[in-house]
Amino acid sequence: MTRASPPPIMDWLQKAVAYHQAGNLEPAERLYDKVLKVDRNNADALNLKGMIAGTNGRHNHSLSFFDRASAARPTFADPHFNKGLALVALDRHEDALAAYARAINVRPDYADAHLNLGLTLHMMGRKEEAIAAFRAMTQVCPMDARGFYNLGACLEKILPAASAEKRDALAGESAAAFEHALALNPGNPDIHYAYSNLHNFRGDYRQAAAHLETALRLRPHWPDGWNNLANQVEALGDRKGALAMFERALEQDPNNKGAFVNRGMTCLALGRFTEGWRGYARRFDDPRFPFTPRNWPWPKWSGEDLNGKSILLWGDQGVGDEVLYSSMVPEIARHAGICVLECEPRLVPIYRRSFRSLEIVSVRKGLSGSALAGRQFDFQCSVLDLGAQLRQSFAAFPIRPGILRADRDSSARLRQKYLHARPENRLIGLSWRSINPGMTHQKSLALDAFAALFRLPNTTFLNLQYGEVATDIAAAKTTQNVEILVDPDINPLIDLDGFADQVSACHAVVTVSNTTAHFAGALDVPTALYVPDARKRQWYWFDSGVHCPWYRSVRIFRTPGEAGVNAIYNSFV
């Protein structure tokens, strides 16, 4: 009597895997079931059957197969990893993290588990933990470029919000990670693209452009790549060349929102207002732009007759931008029957003093329970978008006094306070950086850059820089032998009305492109504005000329480096 041959389980599994890899899931699953009838705890069949369930969208169903597979073979890491994938698909991210961690515990060099652990943490907003996960991946998987690439990218993402003390070290680690990733995988366009973002943040636009050019040679049909390259080319001073690249991005993807908006800002910087306003109006369509849409229920104003009509005007950007674009509000108010201006809460006091014929409100959390609850308007419009109707050419910019009004008595008292020891002195306010996380390097200077100004005779310098300044001012006293007054009673980050009084107390202001520049211009204080970096995000200073169309009191200095500051110095001598 002959003994029956054992079932050919391995043959069935091999055939099933071949079907599975070819995308023939039904015969693959039948063979996995055949295996499980003979060996109900076969870990490979359980794991692979769970994967088919996930492929078919049955993620909850797949979990039991992965649990059975890992129970059947505790040293098998794949079921834990695959369970993590299913849990992410089910939006159970905390549980997915635990599954990936178990996979790594079973197999410490499991690259995909390390990768997905880091990616999930980053998706959840746990950036520091994601960075730690990718650092760990680079240690245990040193030949996998993905760990270094994602480490570099995650570090680059946190740079804008990092403290000045940590920023250089983090940027250096990010650069080293990208270099290592490229050494392992030089033909990966995504690595070049991400590395270009780091160079852009550090202000090295030439290197940023070089990496993007390499990325586009590797992947020519890449609208976002052309859009980003255009940004770098523009930062290097070639706006017309940038326009050609935006056009190429739009040829490849006619609905590329980023290219539309960036092209719009570039056109505005060149004074091509009709095209510019049209493109910039799409800024809310792309979540990558830091602009907040407001879903008001009333029609957007597009130039209709406002006689006897009501209109709500609102701001959608930072405080400085709100002030800039509010220079168009009086023209609307003269024609509308009712004009309500909604603004950032800190602007309410000074706006009520400055725009006496308007109703000023602050509604940043929706209509319910607000000053606008139950109100009806014929139209609504962002103050920025007023430009499409009111600023179609340079000739449309009126030459007039500033639009904001400080408290005269308060400003006079402050000037007397600041100059009590040297009443004959000139009081010059100083501001040298932006605290906008994404623009700090592009818009800021070291306080030492104003060294030439500190030689001005009969001058008292007043700090107008918001944020933490003690270290900068102490360093300037040591290196430049200059005393810069700081008024502890005024915090511009909280009290913009008091800040306006402080700015108005100055005989003149020297500043980079930040909120101080807009307040000084809107208050009609003589202002030297230093903008050596002609990025399009500062398009409103335009490309040439010393005169500012928005503010008659502002003079623009564009020469980079010491020569630019010397030009400011000479303007005061």
ZIMO-V526647 format. One line per field, one symbol per residue. burial: + if it has 9 or more other C-alpha atoms within 8 Angstrom, else -. A space follows every 50 residues. Layout:
# ZIMO-V526647
burial->???
This chain:
# ZIMO-V526647
burial->-----------++-++++++---++-+++-++++++----+++-++++++ ++++---++-++++++++++-+---++-++++++++++---++-++++++ ++++-+---++-++++++++++---++-++++++++++--+--++-++++ ++++++-+++------+--++-++++++-+++-+---++-++++++++++ +--++-++++++++++-+---++++++++++++++--++-++++++++++ -+---++++++++++++++++++-++++++++++-+----+------+-- +----+--+++++++++-++++++++++++-++--+++++++++-+++-+ +++++--++++++---+----+----+++++++++++++-+++---+--- -+++++----++-+++-++-----+-++++++++----++-+++--+-+- +++--+--++++++++------+-+++--+--+++-----++--++++++ ++++++++++++++++++++++++++++++++++++-++--+-----++- ++++++++-+---++++++----
